[in-house]
Amino acid sequence: MIRRDRIVETFCDLARIDSPSGEEEAMAQHLAARLEALGLDVARDGYGNVIATDGGDDPLILSAHMDTVEPGRGIEPSVVGERIISDGTTILGGDCKAGVAAILEALESIREDGVKRMAIEVAFTREEEIGLVGARNLDFSMLKGAEAVVFDGEGPPSQITSSSPEYIGFDIEITGRAAHAGVEPEKGISAIRIASEIVTRLPQGRLDEETTFNVGTIEGGTVRNAVPELTSVRGEFRSRNIETLDGIRLQVDEALDTVRAMYPEAEIGCHLHTEFVAYTLNEGEPVVRRVTDALESLGLTPTMQPSGGGTDGNVFRLHDINAVVVGMADHGMHTIREYVTIPDLVDAAHLCETLLRMDE
Ligand SMILES: [Zn+2]
């Protein structure tokens, strides 16, 4: 039986283990021990992702990520009414520890009830938040399953991520010329000035319902009194519409060409890289039906919600694993106002349990 007190305790225990991206080791060891206690064979792949299996045929992959964003150290979770919150100085880490807790509670419940369940594989990944890095480096030869349910969506478990955008990162490197700012500024070419000319020619923010553009960082210059020689500008744009993305690529090229013409002596390089590709769920896919059937049998109404972000589900799909991303009861992700709704967390565990149970 899914137990509310137990899943809340599991979640709070997980939230208290610091696991910012790149520093998941304590979390990985904790989870490996818990999965072993559940009777699974647990291994780590070469990148440190935790992979567990029961050795059965045709397994369903259950997945969530182990890392959290900052500020995510020394998290103090507390229960207030029907919510779990942080103390307001950190995130809560419900993204994705609510998903991890739901999976663990479902496995615990099935084991203690002694019911038959389908074969499973569990994949807990590292470094999801910094660009799906753990999943990209996951040793897929260790997974046999062809279908995955990823517990990493916002909102209740009935909220299925219907589509995810393509995401393109860009790095612009500008080389001007250094000079003393007071003595001979006319000999210099300011890379910061050039960067600003570029940035004001780039799109910004939400461009349409399915497209966004962001300049995330500018770094440049060394000291107050030197014309800055080097500046780099990093950002990303994403859209669920491939043609829109092509249009933006052209816009970026045009902006760069215009500024190159203004500063022929400067060097302006740009590198675009596709971080993940778009997908749209087909509602007829067996794994989608599996999830919607399970939700309906619990009296929950599935809703399909497009997402502006990527998840490990994008990487699973690249590896021909049909992945569905479901909500894990988390709200206000990546902010200090993040909270987990306990009834939804319990429902997420129920969903996971129902997906696995094989009742005669
Ligand atoms: Zn997440």
Residues whose N, C-alpha, C, O or C-beta is under 5 A from the ligand:
A	BS01	ZN	D95 C96 D152
